[in-house]
């Protein structure tokens, strides 16, 4: 049995035990466990946090130059829009991408074409995400809003142009509201 399994069992026992915390055997066991956990923490056990690697500008440039991203075919365009929205809107999980809607009142992407100004896209986070479930605890948390501005120097990499192009190529009479469709 792994140590983490033993730890979990002991913690559950401590939480659900009807024993009094003043019981002599229980106190000895708790102190022993506490000291053991402190020793493991000093040695670094359990302190590693798994996290994603940062995508550098040179990595992104590599993806564009080697045609992993682009508009030359429908599959490539879908992957490019997925990458751009994940990067610019900080979408962390597949569920956030999956919940993106492209039509109707549920659409999280709003296109703006100001007079005399550059068009931009406003992304508004949907309620019911991992960090904002919309319940009483999250009543005062405002929805995340991200403005995506165009890249006028590099039209082929411009997020506004690419998202708008993808959106304009979606069929008008589709039955689902999902943003990402299979090519």
N, C-alpha and C positions, 0 to 999 in steps of 0.2 A: 504494500500500500504506500502511496506517495505521501510525503510529509504534508503537502497542502491538503490532502484528504483528511489526514489526522487533525490538522488545524481546524478545518471546517467543521468536523464532527465535534471537536472540543468547544468551539465557539457556539455552535448550536446548543450543545449541552448546557453551556453557561447561560445562554439566553432563555432556554425553556425549562431549566431545572427548577424543581420546586424546593430544592434544598436551600436552606438558609445560607447566605453568604458568610455567616459567622461560624459555620461548621469548620472545625479544625482541619479535617482532611481536605475539604474543599479549598480552604485558604492556602494550604501547602501546595496543592496542585496548581492553583492559579498563580502563585508566586513563581513556581518552577517554570510554568509555561511562559510567563511574562519575561523572566530572565533569559530563557532560551530564545524567545523572539527578539530580544534586544541584541543578543550575540549574533544572531543571523542578520539583523539589520546592519550591525557594524561591519560585518564581512561583505555586505553588499547584496545579500540574498533578498529577493523580492523588491529591490529598488529599481530594477530596469523597467522602463516604460516604453512599450512598443509604439513607435510613431512613424508616420510616412516621411520619406526623404523629400527634401526641398527640391523643386524643379527650378533649375537656374535658367537664366536668359539664354545661355549657350545651348542648353538642352532643348529649349523651345525653338531656337533658331535651327538646330539640327533636324527637328521634326518637320519644319517648313521646307528646308532645303532638300531633304531626302523624300519629300512628297508623302510623308505619313499624314500630313494635314494639307488640305486644299479643297478645290471644288471640281476636280476633273471627272468624278463619277459620284453617283448618289451615296454609295457607302462611305466614301471619303468625306463627303459633305456632312453626313450625319455624325461621323466621328469627330470632325472638326468643330461642329456646333456643340457637341457634348463636351469637348475639351475646353472650348471658349467659355461656355456657361459655367463649367466647374471652376475654371480659373478666375473669372471676373466676379462671379456671384458667390464664391466660396461654398459651393455645394459639396458637402463632405461625403455623402453616402449615395448608394444607388437608389434608395427610397426617395431622396430629395429630387433626383433626376426623374424618377418614375412618376412622381406626383405633379411634374410640370404640365400645365395645360396650355394649349395654344389658341383655343377659341372659347367664346362665351364669357360669362361673367367671372369664371374661375381662372381666367388667364393671368398668370403672374408677370407676363411680359407686356409692357405697354410701350407703344412706339410714339415718339413725339417729333413733330416737324415744325419747330418754331419759325416764324417769319424772320427772314434775314439771318437765321442762326443755323448751326449744324444740327442735324437730326441726332437723337440719342434714344436709348432704351432704358426704361426704368423697370427693374426687377423688384417685386414685393414678395417677401417670403410668405408662404401659405401657413395658416395655423395648423397645428397638429404635427409639427416637426419634432425631432429628438429633443431639442432644447426649449421648445415652446409648445406645450400641449394644448394651450388655450383654456385650461381649467382655472380654478380659483387662485392657485399659487402663481399662475402666470398672467393674471389679469392686468397687472401694471406694466408688463413687458411689452414694448412696442415691437411691431413686426420689422424685421430687417428689410431695409430698402437699399438697393445698389443702383447707381446710375452708370450705365455703360456708354462711354463716349467714343466717337469714331477716331480712327488712326488715319489722318489725312495724308500722311507721307507714304504709307504702305497699304494701298487699297486691297491688295490680295490677302493681307492679314488683318484687315479692319474688322473688329468684332461686330460693329453695327451693320456693316455691309453684308457680312457672312450670315448673320442671324436673320436679317431681313430677306436675303436671297433664299435661304432655306425655307423660311416661313411662306414666301411667295410661291414656292414650288410645291407646297403641300396641297393635296386635293381639296377643293372647296366643299364637296358633298360627302365627306368622310363621316363615319358613324361615331368614332371615339374622339375624345378631346385631347388625347395624349400628344405631346409635342414631338416625341421621337417615334417615327414610323419606320418599319423595315423597308429598305429600298427595293 
